[in-house]
Amino acid sequence: MDNPFFDPNNQSDVIQDDNSFDREEDKPISPQTKKTMQKLFTVLISIGLIIGIISSWVIVKLMNKYGLTEKTNQLEPIQK
């Protein structure tokens, strides 16, 4: 490869050992943190549901107001 920025023999960017650094997901989660995260998840789901219900109600009201839910007039075919 004739790329001056790429050296295939240079291994400085490659991590040799996965255990050489402390990974956050390997640490055990405390019960208090788990409970807090469950509460946060429940609150976020509830907020999302409330926003969804309100916005769908508003959309239906607007569609009814502007007549977008009424059946359209069907044109009769021209017969000769």
PDB file with SEQRES, HELIX, SHEET and CRYST1 records, atoms N, CA, C and O in Angstrom:
SEQRES   1 A   80  MET ASP ASN PRO PHE PHE ASP PRO ASN ASN GLN SER ASP          
SEQRES   2 A   80  VAL ILE GLN ASP ASP ASN SER PHE ASP ARG GLU GLU ASP          
SEQRES   3 A   80  LYS PRO ILE SER PRO GLN THR LYS LYS THR MET GLN LYS          
SEQRES   4 A   80  LEU PHE THR VAL LEU ILE SER ILE GLY LEU ILE ILE GLY          
SEQRES   5 A   80  ILE ILE SER SER TRP VAL ILE VAL LYS LEU MET ASN LYS          
SEQRES   6 A   80  TYR GLY LEU THR GLU LYS THR ASN GLN LEU GLU PRO ILE          
SEQRES   7 A   80  GLN LYS                                                      
HELIX    1 AA1 ASP A   18  SER A   20  5                                   3    
HELIX    2 AA2 GLU A   24  ASP A   26  5                                   3    
HELIX    3 AA3 PRO A   31  LYS A   65  1                                  35    
CRYST1    1.000    1.000    1.000  90.00  90.00  90.00 P 1           1          
ATOM      1  N   MET A   1       0.846  -1.165   0.000  1.00  0.00           N  
ATOM      2  CA  MET A   1       0.000   0.000   0.000  1.00  0.00           C  
ATOM      3  C   MET A   1       0.895   1.232   0.000  1.00  0.00           C  
ATOM      4  O   MET A   1       1.819   1.323   0.808  1.00  0.00           O  
ATOM      5  N   ASP A   2       0.637   2.167  -0.883  1.00  0.00           N  
ATOM      6  CA  ASP A   2       1.452   3.374  -0.998  1.00  0.00           C  
ATOM      7  C   ASP A   2       0.850   4.542  -0.246  1.00  0.00           C  
ATOM      8  O   ASP A   2       0.828   5.664  -0.751  1.00  0.00           O  
ATOM      9  N   ASN A   3       0.369   4.295   0.934  1.00  0.00           N  
ATOM     10  CA  ASN A   3      -0.191   5.349   1.748  1.00  0.00           C  
ATOM     11  C   ASN A   3       0.853   5.773   2.765  1.00  0.00           C  
ATOM     12  O   ASN A   3       1.295   4.948   3.566  1.00  0.00           O  
ATOM     13  N   PRO A   4       1.264   7.054   2.756  1.00  0.00           N  
ATOM     14  CA  PRO A   4       2.301   7.477   3.710  1.00  0.00           C  
ATOM     15  C   PRO A   4       1.808   7.523   5.156  1.00  0.00           C  
ATOM     16  O   PRO A   4       2.617   7.593   6.081  1.00  0.00           O  
ATOM     17  N   PHE A   5       0.504   7.486   5.359  1.00  0.00           N  
ATOM     18  CA  PHE A   5      -0.035   7.550   6.710  1.00  0.00           C  
ATOM     19  C   PHE A   5      -0.294   6.174   7.308  1.00  0.00           C  
ATOM     20  O   PHE A   5      -0.659   6.067   8.479  1.00  0.00           O  
ATOM     21  N   PHE A   6      -0.111   5.132   6.526  1.00  0.00           N  
ATOM     22  CA  PHE A   6      -0.385   3.782   6.997  1.00  0.00           C  
ATOM     23  C   PHE A   6       0.885   2.967   6.968  1.00  0.00           C  
ATOM     24  O   PHE A   6       1.503   2.799   5.916  1.00  0.00           O  
ATOM     25  N   ASP A   7       1.271   2.467   8.109  1.00  0.00           N  
ATOM     26  CA  ASP A   7       2.434   1.598   8.204  1.00  0.00           C  
ATOM     27  C   ASP A   7       1.973   0.257   8.768  1.00  0.00           C  
ATOM     28  O   ASP A   7       1.671   0.165   9.958  1.00  0.00           O  
ATOM     29  N   PRO A   8       1.913  -0.778   7.941  1.00  0.00           N  
ATOM     30  CA  PRO A   8       1.418  -2.065   8.439  1.00  0.00           C  
ATOM     31  C   PRO A   8       2.294  -2.685   9.516  1.00  0.00           C  
ATOM     32  O   PRO A   8       1.833  -3.549  10.263  1.00  0.00           O  
ATOM     33  N   ASN A   9       3.544  -2.263   9.609  1.00  0.00           N  
ATOM     34  CA  ASN A   9       4.442  -2.820  10.623  1.00  0.00           C  
ATOM     35  C   ASN A   9       4.326  -2.114  11.969  1.00  0.00           C  
ATOM     36  O   ASN A   9       4.867  -2.585  12.969  1.00  0.00           O  
ATOM     37  N   ASN A  10       3.628  -0.994  11.993  1.00  0.00           N  
ATOM     38  CA  ASN A  10       3.474  -0.245  13.233  1.00  0.00           C  
ATOM     39  C   ASN A  10       2.293  -0.816  14.021  1.00  0.00           C  
ATOM     40  O   ASN A  10       1.153  -0.765  13.560  1.00  0.00           O  
ATOM     41  N   GLN A  11       2.563  -1.350  15.190  1.00  0.00           N  
ATOM     42  CA  GLN A  11       1.524  -1.960  16.018  1.00  0.00           C  
ATOM     43  C   GLN A  11       1.205  -1.113  17.243  1.00  0.00           C  
ATOM     44  O   GLN A  11       0.617  -1.619  18.198  1.00  0.00           O  
ATOM     45  N   SER A  12       1.582   0.174  17.239  1.00  0.00           N  
ATOM     46  CA  SER A  12       1.375   0.999  18.423  1.00  0.00           C  
ATOM     47  C   SER A  12      -0.097   1.319  18.640  1.00  0.00           C  
ATOM     48  O   SER A  12      -0.501   1.592  19.770  1.00  0.00           O  
ATOM     49  N   ASP A  13      -0.916   1.293  17.579  1.00  0.00           N  
ATOM     50  CA  ASP A  13      -2.330   1.607  17.721  1.00  0.00           C  
ATOM     51  C   ASP A  13      -3.156   0.412  18.178  1.00  0.00           C  
ATOM     52  O   ASP A  13      -4.305   0.576  18.590  1.00  0.00           O  
ATOM     53  N   VAL A  14      -2.596  -0.768  18.111  1.00  0.00           N  
ATOM     54  CA  VAL A  14      -3.332  -1.984  18.453  1.00  0.00           C  
ATOM     55  C   VAL A  14      -3.120  -2.308  19.921  1.00  0.00           C  
ATOM     56  O   VAL A  14      -1.982  -2.329  20.393  1.00  0.00           O  
ATOM     57  N   ILE A  15      -4.188  -2.557  20.641  1.00  0.00           N  
ATOM     58  CA  ILE A  15      -4.084  -2.948  22.049  1.00  0.00           C  
ATOM     59  C   ILE A  15      -3.738  -4.427  22.101  1.00  0.00           C  
ATOM     60  O   ILE A  15      -4.445  -5.260  21.532  1.00  0.00           O  
ATOM     61  N   GLN A  16      -2.676  -4.740  22.766  1.00  0.00           N  
ATOM     62  CA  GLN A  16      -2.188  -6.110  22.808  1.00  0.00           C  
ATOM     63  C   GLN A  16      -2.983  -6.988  23.759  1.00  0.00           C  
ATOM     64  O   GLN A  16      -3.184  -8.172  23.489  1.00  0.00           O  
ATOM     65  N   ASP A  17      -3.437  -6.420  24.868  1.00  0.00           N  
ATOM     66  CA  ASP A  17      -4.091  -7.210  25.888  1.00  0.00           C  
ATOM     67  C   ASP A  17      -5.379  -6.507  26.305  1.00  0.00           C  
ATOM     68  O   ASP A  17      -5.345  -5.343  26.705  1.00  0.00           O  
ATOM     69  N   ASP A  18      -6.515  -7.199  26.215  1.00  0.00           N  
ATOM     70  CA  ASP A  18      -7.792  -6.595  26.608  1.00  0.00           C  
ATOM     71  C   ASP A  18      -7.848  -6.317  28.103  1.00  0.00           C  
ATOM     72  O   ASP A  18      -8.596  -5.438  28.533  1.00  0.00           O  
ATOM     73  N   ASN A  19      -7.085  -7.036  28.897  1.00  0.00           N  
ATOM     74  CA  ASN A  19      -7.116  -6.853  30.338  1.00  0.00           C  
ATOM     75  C   ASN A  19      -6.160  -5.759  30.800  1.00  0.00           C  
ATOM     76  O   ASN A  19      -6.006  -5.552  32.004  1.00  0.00           O  
ATOM     77  N   SER A  20      -5.522  -5.060  29.880  1.00  0.00           N  
ATOM     78  CA  SER A  20      -4.559  -4.050  30.265  1.00  0.00           C  
ATOM     79  C   SER A  20      -5.223  -2.766  30.744  1.00  0.00           C  
ATOM     80  O   SER A  20      -4.549  -1.903  31.307  1.00  0.00           O  
ATOM     81  N   PHE A  21      -6.493  -2.622  30.539  1.00  0.00           N  
ATOM     82  CA  PHE A  21      -7.200  -1.447  31.037  1.00  0.00           C  
ATOM     83  C   PHE A  21      -8.464  -1.894  31.749  1.00  0.00           C  
ATOM     84  O   PHE A  21      -8.980  -2.985  31.507  1.00  0.00           O  
ATOM     85  N   ASP A  22      -8.950  -1.041  32.622  1.00  0.00           N  
ATOM     86  CA  ASP A  22     -10.122  -1.363  33.433  1.00  0.00           C  
ATOM     87  C   ASP A  22     -11.380  -0.974  32.673  1.00  0.00           C  
ATOM     88  O   ASP A  22     -11.616   0.207  32.418  1.00  0.00           O  
ATOM     89  N   ARG A  23     -12.174  -1.948  32.315  1.00  0.00           N  
ATOM     90  CA  ARG A  23     -13.382  -1.682  31.546  1.00  0.00           C  
ATOM     91  C   ARG A  23     -14.545  -1.435  32.492  1.00  0.00           C  
ATOM     92  O   ARG A  23     -14.706  -2.117  33.504  1.00  0.00           O  
ATOM     93  N   GLU A  24     -15.349  -0.440  32.137  1.00  0.00           N  
ATOM     94  CA  GLU A  24     -16.453  -0.020  33.003  1.00  0.00           C  
ATOM     95  C   GLU A  24     -17.521  -1.104  33.124  1.00  0.00           C  
ATOM     96  O   GLU A  24     -18.101  -1.273  34.196  1.00  0.00           O  
ATOM     97  N   GLU A  25     -17.795  -1.849  32.035  1.00  0.00           N  
ATOM     98  CA  GLU A  25     -18.867  -2.827  32.080  1.00  0.00           C  
ATOM     99  C   GLU A  25     -18.522  -4.076  32.888  1.00  0.00           C  
ATOM    100  O   GLU A  25     -19.405  -4.888  33.165  1.00  0.00           O  
ATOM    101  N   ASP A  26     -17.268  -4.243  33.266  1.00  0.00           N  
ATOM    102  CA  ASP A  26     -16.881  -5.402  34.061  1.00  0.00           C  
ATOM    103  C   ASP A  26     -17.131  -5.204  35.552  1.00  0.00           C  
ATOM    104  O   ASP A  26     -17.128  -6.163  36.323  1.00  0.00           O  
ATOM    105  N   LYS A  27     -17.346  -3.964  35.945  1.00  0.00           N  
ATOM    106  CA  LYS A  27     -17.564  -3.706  37.365  1.00  0.00           C  
ATOM    107  C   LYS A  27     -18.985  -4.094  37.751  1.00  0.00           C  
ATOM    108  O   LYS A  27     -19.915  -3.872  36.975  1.00  0.00           O  
ATOM    109  N   PRO A  28     -19.168  -4.670  38.937  1.00  0.00           N  
ATOM    110  CA  PRO A  28     -20.540  -5.002  39.371  1.00  0.00           C  
ATOM    111  C   PRO A  28     -21.326  -3.726  39.688  1.00  0.00           C  
ATOM    112  O   PRO A  28     -20.768  -2.737  40.163  1.00  0.00           O  
ATOM    113  N   ILE A  29     -22.615  -3.772  39.418  1.00  0.00           N  
ATOM    114  CA  ILE A  29     -23.484  -2.629  39.653  1.00  0.00           C  
ATOM    115  C   ILE A  29     -24.055  -2.733  41.062  1.00  0.00           C  
ATOM    116  O   ILE A  29     -24.544  -3.787  41.469  1.00  0.00           O  
ATOM    117  N   SER A  30     -23.988  -1.640  41.793  1.00  0.00           N  
ATOM    118  CA  SER A  30     -24.510  -1.651  43.162  1.00  0.00           C  
ATOM    119  C   SER A  30     -26.039  -1.701  43.119  1.00  0.00           C  
ATOM    120  O   SER A  30     -26.642  -1.227  42.157  1.00  0.00           O  
ATOM    121  N   PRO A  31     -26.667  -2.265  44.143  1.00  0.00           N  
ATOM    122  CA  PRO A  31     -28.139  -2.347  44.165  1.00  0.00           C  
ATOM    123  C   PRO A  31     -28.808  -0.969  44.123  1.00  0.00           C  
ATOM    124  O   PRO A  31     -29.873  -0.816  43.523  1.00  0.00           O  
ATOM    125  N   GLN A  32     -28.192   0.026  44.752  1.00  0.00           N  
ATOM    126  CA  GLN A  32     -28.775   1.363  44.747  1.00  0.00           C  
ATOM    127  C   GLN A  32     -28.733   1.959  43.333  1.00  0.00           C  
ATOM    128  O   GLN A  32     -29.696   2.592  42.900  1.00  0.00           O  
ATOM    129  N   THR A  33     -27.637   1.760  42.626  1.00  0.00           N  
ATOM    130  CA  THR A  33     -27.529   2.254  41.247  1.00  0.00           C  
ATOM    131  C   THR A  33     -28.520   1.542  40.349  1.00  0.00           C  
ATOM    132  O   THR A  33     -29.136   2.163  39.483  1.00  0.00           O  
ATOM    133  N   LYS A  34     -28.678   0.231  40.552  1.00  0.00           N  
ATOM    134  CA  LYS A  34     -29.623  -0.534  39.747  1.00  0.00           C  
ATOM    135  C   LYS A  34     -31.047  -0.043  39.972  1.00  0.00           C  
ATOM    136  O   LYS A  34     -31.818   0.088  39.021  1.00  0.00           O  
ATOM    137  N   LYS A  35     -31.398   0.229  41.223  1.00  0.00           N  
ATOM    138  CA  LYS A  35     -32.740   0.710  41.530  1.00  0.00           C  
ATOM    139  C   LYS A  35     -32.965   2.099  40.935  1.00  0.00           C  
ATOM    140  O   LYS A  35     -34.044   2.392  40.418  1.00  0.00           O  
ATOM    141  N   THR A  36     -31.949   2.947  41.008  1.00  0.00           N  
ATOM    142  CA  THR A  36     -32.047   4.286  40.427  1.00  0.00           C  
ATOM    143  C   THR A  36     -32.221   4.206  38.915  1.00  0.00           C  
ATOM    144  O   THR A  36     -33.020   4.948  38.344  1.00  0.00           O  
ATOM    145  N   MET A  37     -31.488   3.322  38.269  1.00  0.00           N  
ATOM    146  CA  MET A  37     -31.600   3.168  36.817  1.00  0.00           C  
ATOM    147  C   MET A  37     -32.974   2.620  36.434  1.00  0.00           C  
ATOM    148  O   MET A  37     -33.532   3.029  35.416  1.00  0.00           O  
ATOM    149  N   GLN A  38     -33.527   1.705  37.224  1.00  0.00           N  
ATOM    150  CA  GLN A  38     -34.871   1.190  36.956  1.00  0.00           C  
ATOM    151  C   GLN A  38     -35.916   2.284  37.100  1.00  0.00           C  
ATOM    152  O   GLN A  38     -36.854   2.355  36.305  1.00  0.00           O  
ATOM    153  N   LYS A  39     -35.763   3.144  38.116  1.00  0.00           N  
ATOM    154  CA  LYS A  39     -36.692   4.265  38.281  1.00  0.00           C  
ATOM    155  C   LYS A  39     -36.592   5.225  37.104  1.00  0.00           C  
ATOM    156  O   LYS A  39     -37.606   5.681  36.576  1.00  0.00           O  
ATOM    157  N   LEU A  40     -35.370   5.526  36.699  1.00  0.00           N  
ATOM    158  CA  LEU A  40     -35.157   6.419  35.562  1.00  0.00           C  
ATOM    159  C   LEU A  40     -35.774   5.841  34.298  1.00  0.00           C  
ATOM    160  O   LEU A  40     -36.421   6.560  33.536  1.00  0.00           O  
ATOM    161  N   PHE A  41     -35.578   4.555  34.071  1.00  0.00           N  
ATOM    162  CA  PHE A  41     -36.157   3.885  32.905  1.00  0.00           C  
ATOM    163  C   PHE A  41     -37.675   3.965  32.932  1.00  0.00           C  
ATOM    164  O   PHE A  41     -38.301   4.259  31.914  1.00  0.00           O  
ATOM    165  N   THR A  42     -38.272   3.704  34.099  1.00  0.00           N  
ATOM    166  CA  THR A  42     -39.725   3.760  34.237  1.00  0.00           C  
ATOM    167  C   THR A  42     -40.247   5.173  33.985  1.00  0.00           C  
ATOM    168  O   THR A  42     -41.264   5.349  33.314  1.00  0.00           O  
ATOM    169  N   VAL A  43     -39.560   6.170  34.516  1.00  0.00           N  
ATOM    170  CA  VAL A  43     -39.971   7.566  34.315  1.00  0.00           C  
ATOM    171  C   VAL A  43     -39.873   7.938  32.837  1.00  0.00           C  
ATOM    172  O   VAL A  43     -40.786   8.565  32.298  1.00  0.00           O  
ATOM    173  N   LEU A  44     -38.788   7.562  32.180  1.00  0.00           N  
ATOM    174  CA  LEU A  44     -38.624   7.892  30.761  1.00  0.00           C  
ATOM    175  C   LEU A  44     -39.676   7.199  29.891  1.00  0.00           C  
ATOM    176  O   LEU A  44     -40.198   7.804  28.955  1.00  0.00           O  
ATOM    177  N   ILE A  45     -39.988   5.946  30.190  1.00  0.00           N  
ATOM    178  CA  ILE A  45     -41.030   5.237  29.441  1.00  0.00           C  
ATOM    179  C   ILE A  45     -42.381   5.906  29.666  1.00  0.00           C  
ATOM    180  O   ILE A  45     -43.155   6.081  28.725  1.00  0.00           O  
ATOM    181  N   SER A  46     -42.664   6.279  30.912  1.00  0.00           N  
ATOM    182  CA  SER A  46     -43.939   6.943  31.225  1.00  0.00           C  
ATOM    183  C   SER A  46     -44.057   8.277  30.511  1.00  0.00           C  
ATOM    184  O   SER A  46     -45.109   8.594  29.954  1.00  0.00           O  
ATOM    185  N   ILE A  47     -43.000   9.054  30.523  1.00  0.00           N  
ATOM    186  CA  ILE A  47     -43.010  10.348  29.832  1.00  0.00           C  
ATOM    187  C   ILE A  47     -43.224  10.149  28.333  1.00  0.00           C  
ATOM    188  O   ILE A  47     -43.987  10.885  27.707  1.00  0.00           O  
ATOM    189  N   GLY A  48     -42.552   9.156  27.763  1.00  0.00           N  
ATOM    190  CA  GLY A  48     -42.731   8.873  26.341  1.00  0.00           C  
ATOM    191  C   GLY A  48     -44.154   8.462  26.000  1.00  0.00           C  
ATOM    192  O   GLY A  48     -44.698   8.888  24.982  1.00  0.00           O  
ATOM    193  N   LEU A  49     -44.754   7.643  26.840  1.00  0.00           N  
ATOM    194  CA  LEU A  49     -46.142   7.234  26.615  1.00  0.00           C  
ATOM    195  C   LEU A  49     -47.102   8.408  26.731  1.00  0.00           C  
ATOM    196  O   LEU A  49     -48.027   8.541  25.929  1.00  0.00           O  
ATOM    197  N   ILE A  50     -46.887   9.253  27.721  1.00  0.00           N  
ATOM    198  CA  ILE A  50     -47.763  10.420  27.904  1.00  0.00           C  
ATOM    199  C   ILE A  50     -47.650  11.361  26.712  1.00  0.00           C  
ATOM    200  O   ILE A  50     -48.662  11.840  26.200  1.00  0.00           O  
ATOM    201  N   ILE A  51     -46.425  11.627  26.267  1.00  0.00           N  
ATOM    202  CA  ILE A  51     -46.233  12.503  25.101  1.00  0.00           C  
ATOM    203  C   ILE A  51     -46.874  11.875  23.863  1.00  0.00           C  
ATOM    204  O   ILE A  51     -47.493  12.582  23.068  1.00  0.00           O  
ATOM    205  N   GLY A  52     -46.738  10.571  23.690  1.00  0.00           N  
ATOM    206  CA  GLY A  52     -47.336   9.892  22.545  1.00  0.00           C  
ATOM    207  C   GLY A  52     -48.850   9.951  22.558  1.00  0.00           C  
ATOM    208  O   GLY A  52     -49.472  10.174  21.519  1.00  0.00           O  
ATOM    209  N   ILE A  53     -49.446   9.755  23.719  1.00  0.00           N  
ATOM    210  CA  ILE A  53     -50.910   9.804  23.833  1.00  0.00           C  
ATOM    211  C   ILE A  53     -51.423  11.211  23.551  1.00  0.00           C  
ATOM    212  O   ILE A  53     -52.393  11.389  22.814  1.00  0.00           O  
ATOM    213  N   ILE A  54     -50.771  12.208  24.139  1.00  0.00           N  
ATOM    214  CA  ILE A  54     -51.209  13.598  23.929  1.00  0.00           C  
ATOM    215  C   ILE A  54     -51.048  14.005  22.470  1.00  0.00           C  
ATOM    216  O   ILE A  54     -51.949  14.613  21.893  1.00  0.00           O  
ATOM    217  N   SER A  55     -49.911  13.675  21.871  1.00  0.00           N  
ATOM    218  CA  SER A  55     -49.699  14.088  20.479  1.00  0.00           C  
ATOM    219  C   SER A  55     -50.653  13.360  19.534  1.00  0.00           C  
ATOM    220  O   SER A  55     -51.129  13.968  18.575  1.00  0.00           O  
ATOM    221  N   SER A  56     -50.946  12.097  19.765  1.00  0.00           N  
ATOM    222  CA  SER A  56     -51.903  11.401  18.898  1.00  0.00           C  
ATOM    223  C   SER A  56     -53.305  11.963  19.064  1.00  0.00           C  
ATOM    224  O   SER A  56     -54.049  12.060  18.088  1.00  0.00           O  
ATOM    225  N   TRP A  57     -53.680  12.337  20.293  1.00  0.00           N  
ATOM    226  CA  TRP A  57     -54.984  12.945  20.522  1.00  0.00           C  
ATOM    227  C   TRP A  57     -55.087  14.278  19.780  1.00  0.00           C  
ATOM    228  O   TRP A  57     -56.111  14.566  19.161  1.00  0.00           O  
ATOM    229  N   VAL A  58     -54.032  15.090  19.839  1.00  0.00           N  
ATOM    230  CA  VAL A  58     -54.021  16.379  19.140  1.00  0.00           C  
ATOM    231  C   VAL A  58     -54.101  16.174  17.632  1.00  0.00           C  
ATOM    232  O   VAL A  58     -54.815  16.906  16.947  1.00  0.00           O  
ATOM    233  N   ILE A  59     -53.384  15.194  17.113  1.00  0.00           N  
ATOM    234  CA  ILE A  59     -53.403  14.932  15.665  1.00  0.00           C  
ATOM    235  C   ILE A  59     -54.792  14.501  15.215  1.00  0.00           C  
ATOM    236  O   ILE A  59     -55.269  14.960  14.177  1.00  0.00           O  
ATOM    237  N   VAL A  60     -55.448  13.632  15.971  1.00  0.00           N  
ATOM    238  CA  VAL A  60     -56.804  13.200  15.615  1.00  0.00           C  
ATOM    239  C   VAL A  60     -57.763  14.387  15.653  1.00  0.00           C  
ATOM    240  O   VAL A  60     -58.606  14.525  14.767  1.00  0.00           O  
ATOM    241  N   LYS A  61     -57.645  15.247  16.669  1.00  0.00           N  
ATOM    242  CA  LYS A  61     -58.508  16.428  16.751  1.00  0.00           C  
ATOM    243  C   LYS A  61     -58.291  17.348  15.547  1.00  0.00           C  
ATOM    244  O   LYS A  61     -59.253  17.856  14.971  1.00  0.00           O  
ATOM    245  N   LEU A  62     -57.033  17.562  15.169  1.00  0.00           N  
ATOM    246  CA  LEU A  62     -56.742  18.415  14.011  1.00  0.00           C  
ATOM    247  C   LEU A  62     -57.254  17.795  12.711  1.00  0.00           C  
ATOM    248  O   LEU A  62     -57.775  18.498  11.846  1.00  0.00           O  
ATOM    249  N   MET A  63     -57.104  16.483  12.578  1.00  0.00           N  
ATOM    250  CA  MET A  63     -57.606  15.815  11.372  1.00  0.00           C  
ATOM    251  C   MET A  63     -59.121  15.942  11.279  1.00  0.00           C  
ATOM    252  O   MET A  63     -59.658  16.171  10.195  1.00  0.00           O  
ATOM    253  N   ASN A  64     -59.813  15.797  12.404  1.00  0.00           N  
ATOM    254  CA  ASN A  64     -61.275  15.968  12.409  1.00  0.00           C  
ATOM    255  C   ASN A  64     -61.660  17.409  12.111  1.00  0.00           C  
ATOM    256  O   ASN A  64     -62.628  17.655  11.391  1.00  0.00           O  
ATOM    257  N   LYS A  65     -60.914  18.361  12.656  1.00  0.00           N  
ATOM    258  CA  LYS A  65     -61.222  19.774  12.460  1.00  0.00           C  
ATOM    259  C   LYS A  65     -61.107  20.169  10.983  1.00  0.00           C  
ATOM    260  O   LYS A  65     -61.940  20.918  10.472  1.00  0.00           O  
ATOM    261  N   TYR A  66     -60.090  19.671  10.311  1.00  0.00           N  
ATOM    262  CA  TYR A  66     -59.865  20.032   8.911  1.00  0.00           C  
ATOM    263  C   TYR A  66     -60.512  19.059   7.928  1.00  0.00           C  
ATOM    264  O   TYR A  66     -60.292  19.168   6.722  1.00  0.00           O  
ATOM    265  N   GLY A  67     -61.296  18.123   8.418  1.00  0.00           N  
ATOM    266  CA  GLY A  67     -62.048  17.224   7.557  1.00  0.00           C  
ATOM    267  C   GLY A  67     -61.212  16.172   6.864  1.00  0.00           C  
ATOM    268  O   GLY A  67     -61.585  15.694   5.793  1.00  0.00           O  
ATOM    269  N   LEU A  68     -60.108  15.809   7.444  1.00  0.00           N  
ATOM    270  CA  LEU A  68     -59.236  14.813   6.818  1.00  0.00           C  
ATOM    271  C   LEU A  68     -59.674  13.383   7.110  1.00  0.00           C  
ATOM    272  O   LEU A  68     -59.090  12.442   6.574  1.00  0.00           O  
ATOM    273  N   THR A  69     -60.688  13.203   7.948  1.00  0.00           N  
ATOM    274  CA  THR A  69     -61.161  11.864   8.263  1.00  0.00           C  
ATOM    275  C   THR A  69     -62.458  11.523   7.546  1.00  0.00           C  
ATOM    276  O   THR A  69     -62.959  10.403   7.650  1.00  0.00           O  
ATOM    277  N   GLU A  70     -63.000  12.497   6.815  1.00  0.00           N  
ATOM    278  CA  GLU A  70     -64.258  12.257   6.112  1.00  0.00           C  
ATOM    279  C   GLU A  70     -64.014  11.453   4.837  1.00  0.00           C  
ATOM    280  O   GLU A  70     -62.938  11.495   4.240  1.00  0.00           O  
ATOM    281  N   LYS A  71     -65.041  10.729   4.449  1.00  0.00           N  
ATOM    282  CA  LYS A  71     -64.961   9.941   3.232  1.00  0.00           C  
ATOM    283  C   LYS A  71     -64.997  10.888   2.029  1.00  0.00           C  
ATOM    284  O   LYS A  71     -65.809  11.812   1.981  1.00  0.00           O  
ATOM    285  N   THR A  72     -64.120  10.652   1.075  1.00  0.00           N  
ATOM    286  CA  THR A  72     -64.064  11.525  -0.095  1.00  0.00           C  
ATOM    287  C   THR A  72     -65.199  11.192  -1.055  1.00  0.00           C  
ATOM    288  O   THR A  72     -65.692  10.065  -1.085  1.00  0.00           O  
ATOM    289  N   ASN A  73     -65.603  12.176  -1.830  1.00  0.00           N  
ATOM    290  CA  ASN A  73     -66.647  11.966  -2.831  1.00  0.00           C  
ATOM    291  C   ASN A  73     -66.101  11.122  -3.965  1.00  0.00           C  
ATOM    292  O   ASN A  73     -65.029  11.393  -4.506  1.00  0.00           O  
ATOM    293  N   GLN A  74     -66.852  10.103  -4.311  1.00  0.00           N  
ATOM    294  CA  GLN A  74     -66.450   9.231  -5.409  1.00  0.00           C  
ATOM    295  C   GLN A  74     -67.038   9.769  -6.705  1.00  0.00           C  
ATOM    296  O   GLN A  74     -68.237  10.041  -6.774  1.00  0.00           O  
ATOM    297  N   LEU A  75     -66.232   9.923  -7.705  1.00  0.00           N  
ATOM    298  CA  LEU A  75     -66.713  10.378  -8.986  1.00  0.00           C  
ATOM    299  C   LEU A  75     -67.348   9.217  -9.726  1.00  0.00           C  
ATOM    300  O   LEU A  75     -66.818   8.106  -9.743  1.00  0.00           O  
ATOM    301  N   GLU A  76     -68.486   9.487 -10.335  1.00  0.00           N  
ATOM    302  CA  GLU A  76     -69.164   8.452 -11.091  1.00  0.00           C  
ATOM    303  C   GLU A  76     -68.488   8.307 -12.456  1.00  0.00           C  
ATOM    304  O   GLU A  76     -68.108   9.304 -13.070  1.00  0.00           O  
ATOM    305  N   PRO A  77     -68.341   7.105 -12.918  1.00  0.00           N  
ATOM    306  CA  PRO A  77     -67.731   6.935 -14.254  1.00  0.00           C  
ATOM    307  C   PRO A  77     -68.663   7.490 -15.341  1.00  0.00           C  
ATOM    308  O   PRO A  77     -69.886   7.384 -15.255  1.00  0.00           O  
ATOM    309  N   ILE A  78     -68.058   8.062 -16.328  1.00  0.00           N  
ATOM    310  CA  ILE A  78     -68.827   8.624 -17.441  1.00  0.00           C  
ATOM    311  C   ILE A  78     -69.288   7.494 -18.344  1.00  0.00           C  
ATOM    312  O   ILE A  78     -68.480   6.704 -18.833  1.00  0.00           O  
ATOM    313  N   GLN A  79     -70.611   7.424 -18.562  1.00  0.00           N  
ATOM    314  CA  GLN A  79     -71.150   6.380 -19.432  1.00  0.00           C  
ATOM    315  C   GLN A  79     -71.747   7.038 -20.669  1.00  0.00           C  
ATOM    316  O   GLN A  79     -72.420   8.066 -20.587  1.00  0.00           O  
ATOM    317  N   LYS A  80     -71.486   6.423 -21.808  1.00  0.00           N  
ATOM    318  CA  LYS A  80     -71.986   6.983 -23.065  1.00  0.00           C  
ATOM    319  C   LYS A  80     -73.150   6.181 -23.574  1.00  0.00           C  
ATOM    320  O   LYS A  80     -73.708   6.500 -24.624  1.00  0.00           O  
TER     321      LYS A  80                                                      
END                                                                             
